[in-house]
C-alpha cells in the first residue's frame, strides 16, 4: 500500500494535482491523505462560519475538505484507491513533516500554478519549501498537465552525484508506471568534458538502466552555454511528459526551478517535476 500526501487549498491547480496522481497510480494500491493546513485567520473565519450558518458541510475549510474526500471517493474508478482527510491549523512545513511521520508517507504530490508575470518564479513558495526542507520524494504538478501517464521522461543530470538505490528505485517505479522511455540528458559547454568521477557515475547509471530497462533508455549530450536553454530545447524536441531531478543536487535544481522565470523557461506549465530525496 503506497501512502501519498496531497496538500490542498481547494484551488484548481491543487485539485488537478490530485487527479493526476490518481491517473498516474491507477495500477497501484494507494492511500491518498488530503491535507489542508489552515492559518490563524482560517481558525477565526471557520469559527464565525460555523456560528452564522450552523456549520453546514461547505461553510468552512473542514467542511470543504470533507466534501473533497467524499467527491474523490465517489469519482474514483480505482477500487484500490482510498482517501482520508487531514485538517489542522498551524505552519505548513512542520505540518507536512508531522504527517509524513505519522502516516508513513512515501510521496508528496503538490499542485502549482507556475510563474505569474514576467518575473514570476517557476515554483510557488510552498512547493519550493517542500522540495528544499522536507526529506520526502515530491511530485510537483503544474496546472496545465495532461491527465495521462508519462510516455517520455527526461532526467537532466551533470553526473556529479552517485546514483544510490534510494535514487534509482523511485526512478524505476516511475518508469514502470507508464512503461515510459527514460531520456538521460547532460548539458555541457563547448569543449567541456566529463571528469573521472562523472564518467564513473555515468557508467554506473548506464549499467543499472541497461540491466533494468534494456532498450527503454538513452543518453543525450546537449552543448549549450545555458543549462535552462538546453533543457527547454530537449524537452520540446522530445515531447517530454515528466522531468526527474535529484534533491541532493540542489545547485542544479536551483538553476532549473528557482532561478527560472517565464522569459527563460516555459515547459514548467505542462510538465510535472519528480524530485527524489535520498
PyMOL commands that set and color helices and strands:
alter all, ss='L'
color gray80, all
select helices_A, chain A and resi 12-24+40-53+61-75+92-102+125-133+165-178+196-212+227-238+250-258+267-269
alter helices_A, ss='H'
color red, helices_A
select strands_A, chain A and resi 2-7+30-38+81-89+107-112+138-142+152-156+181-188+217-223+242-246+272-276
alter strands_A, ss='S'
color yellow, strands_A
deselect
rebuild
show_as cartoon
